């Protein structure tokens, strides 16, 4: 196994996910486009739970994608996006279906908090080897890079 590139994701320019993980990006895009189609044109086939889940999954994917795409020094914007998404997830079901649909909004808010905390407390290491890209997570990325380089030197 030959390592071609080893770098911290937070130090790379935007678009890294698009560049190195095209299949995942395409999959996310197809799912979000389908859910947008289902939400706006099919109206969830008249099923309010399906409509709500469309919004839930769209916002969760967007939040996850943004968290993987922006540089670490701009993570403050991620907090605002998570907050705005969470507020929308409380307002939308309350407006449409009254308070009986608010429980999933709490789940979404917890998910948003976990995504923000997870991406603020750890960094991602991009490893490109033999034409494949791998993403590793570490709370101490510089130490992890050092250990990986040492292991590569000893191999």
SVG drawing of the C-alpha trace seen along z (x, -y; Angstrom):
<svg xmlns="http://www.w3.org/2000/svg" viewBox="-53 -32 65 34">
<polyline fill="none" stroke="black" stroke-width="0.4" points="0.0,0.0 1.6,-3.3 0.4,-6.5 0.2,-9.3 -1.1,-12.1 -1.5,-12.6 -3.1,-15.9 -5.5,-17.4 -8.9,-18.1 -9.2,-21.4 -6.1,-22.7 -7.3,-22.0 -9.3,-24.3 -13.1,-24.0 -14.4,-21.4 -12.3,-18.6 -15.3,-16.4 -16.4,-17.0 -12.9,-16.3 -12.0,-13.1 -15.3,-11.6 -17.3,-12.0 -19.4,-8.9 -20.6,-10.0 -21.2,-13.5 -23.2,-12.3 -25.2,-10.0 -26.0,-12.8 -27.0,-15.1 -29.3,-12.4 -31.0,-11.8 -31.5,-15.5 -32.8,-16.1 -35.2,-13.2 -36.5,-14.4 -36.9,-18.0 -38.9,-16.5 -41.0,-14.5 -41.5,-17.4 -42.4,-20.1 -44.0,-18.2 -45.3,-14.9 -46.2,-16.6 -45.1,-13.4 -48.1,-11.5 -50.3,-13.3 -48.5,-11.7 -47.4,-14.3 -44.8,-12.0 -43.2,-11.5 -43.2,-15.3 -41.6,-15.9 -39.0,-13.2 -38.1,-14.8 -37.3,-18.1 -35.5,-16.2 -33.2,-14.3 -32.6,-17.2 -31.5,-19.5 -29.4,-16.7 -27.6,-16.0 -27.0,-19.7 -25.6,-20.2 -23.4,-17.1 -22.1,-18.1 -21.4,-21.7 -19.6,-20.5 -17.3,-18.3 -16.8,-21.0 -15.9,-24.2 -12.4,-24.8 -12.1,-24.4 -11.4,-28.1 -14.8,-28.9 -16.8,-26.4 -18.6,-29.3 -20.9,-29.4 -21.8,-25.8 -23.2,-26.7 -25.5,-29.3 -26.6,-26.9 -27.3,-24.2 -29.3,-26.8 -31.3,-28.0 -32.0,-24.4 -33.1,-23.5 -35.4,-26.5 -37.0,-25.6 -37.5,-22.0 -39.5,-23.4 -41.5,-26.0 -42.4,-24.0 -44.1,-21.0 -45.8,-23.3 -47.2,-25.4 -48.3,-22.4 -49.5,-19.9 -49.5,-21.6 -47.5,-20.4 -48.0,-16.7 -45.1,-16.6 -42.6,-18.4 -40.8,-15.4 -38.7,-14.7 -37.6,-18.4 -35.9,-17.6 -34.2,-14.6 -33.0,-16.9 -31.7,-19.5 -29.7,-16.8 -28.4,-15.5 -27.4,-19.1 -25.6,-19.6 -23.8,-16.3 -22.6,-17.1 -21.4,-20.6 -19.6,-19.2 -18.2,-16.3 -16.7,-18.4 -15.4,-21.0 -13.6,-18.5 -12.0,-16.4 -10.3,-16.9 -10.1,-14.7 -7.0,-13.2 -7.2,-12.6 -5.2,-9.6 -4.9,-8.9 -3.4,-5.5 -3.5,-3.4 -6.2,-5.6 -8.5,-5.4 -9.3,-8.1 -9.8,-7.4 -11.0,-9.8 -9.8,-9.3 -11.0,-11.2 -8.7,-12.3 -9.0,-14.7 -5.2,-15.2 -4.6,-15.4 -1.0,-16.6 -0.1,-13.7 -2.0,-11.3 -0.2,-12.6 3.1,-12.2 2.3,-8.6 1.1,-7.7 4.3,-9.2 6.4,-7.2 4.6,-4.1 5.0,-4.7 8.8,-5.3 9.1,-2.0 7.1,0.0"/>
</svg>
